[in-house]
Amino acid sequence: MEGNQSWIAEFILIGFQLSEDMELVLFGIFSLLYTFNLLANGMILGLICLDPRLHTPMYYFLSHLAIIDISYASSNLPNLLANLVKHKKDISFVLCTLQMIFNLIFSSMECLILVVMSYDRFVAICHPLQYTVIMNWRVCMFLAIACWSCGLCLAIVQVSLFLRLPFCGPQKVNHFFCEIQSVLKVTCGDIWINEMFLFAEGVFILVGPLALMLVSYVHILWAILKIQSKEGRKKAFSTCSSHLCVVGFYFGIAMMVYLAPESSHREEQKKILFLFYCLFNPLLNPLVYSVRNAQVKAAFHRVLQKKRTV
């Protein structure tokens, strides 16, 4: 590994072939979206911390989701913005490796946190009388730590397999950041182990959790239909439909990227999907969980009233 790093100083990120004027335009748009991401998810975190009424398991996991979204975007977008404004597309070997690690950690963790959130809703709606017993704070902390630990372990194994590979050709990565599949294609070693592990990780992180969530939401839908109160059905369905929007968007993109068969024309499509995910998915979560959530909106108004009285 040390020998490889001694003669590989950097990679060239091909990204999108654009003029310098267009790159400056995109720099402005992407900077604005990134700023909105930081503000929106930061607002969610602040409200959950400041308002005791949001100190529940649902919002505890939502705070983790906000941290993941901020971290995922921050691991990819700053380097992209710097390359756009400087009209350069290089990235050092070390920074590229770190980018791969963070991308793998936070993408895996988001899948797992979404599964935990679906389980939380399943218990809340299907077993409301036992909710406080089943979803106590010890269980919540264990589930959160398990998500972080699992994401970290999977990323370390994948990057460790990558670092054993030799590099002997032009280090041009056909992506706008160091995405693991794109970087593997510029190596000159045998990558079948990496690809096999990446596919297995995709099945473990995407297919398994998605199946569990579908089973959970079938039970949830059945339980909602049994609720006699119209207001209770509306509240339960609103919460779950918001979560399903996030799940469908995230898992749909991830499965198209990692589990669909490879082909030459998919390279540009994958870059667009990743760009869409990096820019818009972090904004989707706070919009879905704040605009459509009465408790979050009420917490926001309470915080504003406190500031006015002070």
Secondary structure, DSSP 8 states (H G I E B T S, - for coil): -HHHHHT--EEEE------HHHHHHHHHHHHHHHHHHHHHHHHHHHHHHH-GGG-SHHHHHHHHHHHHHHHHHHHHHHHHHHHHHHT--EEEHHHHHHHHHHHHHHHHHHHHHHHHHHHHHHHHHHSGGGHHHHT-HHHHHHHHHHHHHHHHHHHHHHHHHHHTS---S--EESSSS--HHHHHTT--S--HHHHHHHHHHHIIIIIHHHHHHHHHHHHHHHHHHH---HHHHHHHHHHHHHHHHHHHHHHHHHHHHHTS---TTHHHHHHHHHHHHHHHHHHHHHHHHHHT-HHHHHHHHHHHHHHHH-
